[in-house]
Amino acid sequence: MHWPVTLPTASPETYGKEDRTVHDPDWDFTDTWREMEKLLETGKVRAIGVANFSTVNLDKLLKSCKIVPAVNQTEIQPLLPQKRLNTLCTERGVHQTAFGPLGGSGSTLHENPIVNEIAERRGCSSGNVLLSWGVKKGWSVIPKSVNPARIEGNLQKCFAMNDQEVARIDGLVETLGGKRFNRPNWGTVIFHDDEAENVN
């Protein structure tokens, strides 16, 4: 994974709209990481981390870095538990942040009978069940919403999930299969672990 070759001029209209499928063959993400490590020396940055790093890319970075990433932000939800990545992150002390912890566009997790049974018993929403599962796993969870009431509900109604509830949510991937909802095109392989974990 390399940075794009050309960057647009910094303006509200073009910011973040670079062609992410075009890469500089002489630049690698380990080069970017070395530059990020220098930021810590300034005292203006307390921690640095990565996003969307698979076991392949994270292992490559860990072999060359001086500073272990504080966090790896990736899509994690019941149909994409990322077991191999979790194991590596745990072993190397990399915290995981789950984006998309409620699923994504086309997700049926909110209608799942097991999720809704737990929600009804706990007196909360299906979203609270999914967030509580992620928190129980030890991840930070960052659901996306533009609905103020939903944001407030996400914060107020999470609960300490018990082991039986966790096991039931863990089992969803076995019965429903693995599913990744966020699959951007960066012009190179990013999600190396999907095939091994039978993720669609």
N, C-alpha and C positions, 0 to 999 in steps of 0.2 A: 504494500500500500504506500503510495507516494503522494506528495502534494501535487496539485495541478500545476502545469507549466505556466499558464498565464492567469493573472488575476485581474479582475475588472477594476476600473478606477473607483476610488472610494466615494460613492454617492448613494443616497437612499434608493435610487432606482436600480443600481447594479450590485449593491453589496450582497454577497452570498450567492450570486448567480453565475459563478464561474462554471466551466464545463468540468465536472468532477470525473469524467471518464478519460481525460487527457492527463498523462503523467510524465514527469521528468525522469528519464531512465537513469540519471546520475544522482538522484536524490531518493533517500529511503526514510521510512518513519523513524529508524534509529538515529538518523541525522537530526530530525526534528526533536527527538527526545533529548539529545545532547544539548541542544539549544534551550530546551525547557528547563533542564537541570541548572543551567546558569542563572535562571530567574530566581531560584531559591537563594543564591548567594547575595542577591540585592536586598533581601529582607522584606521585599514587598509582596512576596508570594510564600504562603505557608506550606502548600502541598500541591503536587502535580499528579495528574492521572490520565487515563486513556478511556476511549469509548469504542465499542464494537470490536474489541480484540478477542479473537478466538484463541484456543490453546496454542495453535501454531504460531500466531503472531506474538502472543504474550510470551511464549517460551523463547522466541527469537529475541525479544526485547530484554528479557531477564538475563540472557547470556551476555549482553553487552552494556547494560545500564550500570551506573554507579548508584542510582537511587531507585528503589523499587516503587512502582506506581502506587499511590495511596488508594486509588480506586479504579475500577473498570466498570463503566456504565454500559450495560447491554440490555437487550430485550429479555426479560425473564417474566414468565407467567406460567400457570399450571400446564399448558400444552407445550411449553418451551422451558423446562427446568434447568437445562444446560448443566447436566451432572458432571461431565468431564471438566468443563470450565470451572465449575464450583470447586471441584477437588483441587485443581491447580491453584486457584486463587487462595483457597484456605491454606494450602501448604506453604505458599509464598507470602502470606500476610497481606494480600490485596483485597480490600473491601469491595463488595459488589453493590452497585446501585441498579435497581431494576426500573427501566423505563418501559412503558406499555404493560404495567403489571395487571391491568384489567383486560388484557387482550388487545384487540384492535379492530379495525374495520372488517366486518364480516365475522367477528367472533360470536360464538354461541354460548360462551361461558356464563353470561348473565342469565341465560335461560336453562342452564344445566340443573337437573333435579337435585343433585347432591349439594351444589352450591346454594340453591334456594331453600333446601331443607335446613341447612345450617343457618342460613340467614333468618328464616322464620323462627327457629328455636332461639336464636340470639337476639331477635328483635332489631335487626339491622338490614341493610341493603346487601344485594349480591356483591356490589363493589367493596363493601366493608369486609366481607368474607375473603375476597381475593387479596385485598391489601393486608389483612391480618395474617394470612398464610405467608406472604412475603416477609413481613416483619418477624414472624416466628422463625423463619429460616435464617434470620440474621442479616437480611439485606435492608438497605434503605430503599423505599419505594417512592416513585415520583409519578403519580397518575396525572394525566393531562385533562383539563376541563376548562371550559369558558363559562360554566354555570356556577355563579357564586354560592348558591345553596348546596350544590353537589360538592364543591370544594370544602365548604364548612362541614358537611356531613362526613366527608372522607376523614377529616381531622378528628371529629368528635366521637365517632361510633366504632372505631376499631377496638378489638378486644384481644385478650390473651388466648389464643387458640390452643385447645388441648391436643394431646398426641393422637387421639383417635380421629379428630377432625383433620389434622394435618395428613394423616395416612389416607383418608378418604379423598382429599384434594390431590395428594401425590398420585393416587391411582388413576386420575382422569387421563393422564397421558398414555397410560397402558390401554385403556378402553377406547379412547377417542383418537389416539395417534398424535404424533408431534406436529406442531403447526407454528410457523413463523409468520407474523402479521406485518412486520416492518422489513422490507427487502429492497433498500435503495440500490440503484445501479451506480457503482463507483468505478466501473470499467476493469475491475480485478476481483479475484476471489477474496472474500472477507470472512464468510461463514464456513470455515473449514470443517467444523464439527457436525454440521447438519446431516451429512450423509451417514456418518457413523452412528448417529443417534436417531436415524429414520425420521428426520424432520422434513415436512413438506413446505 
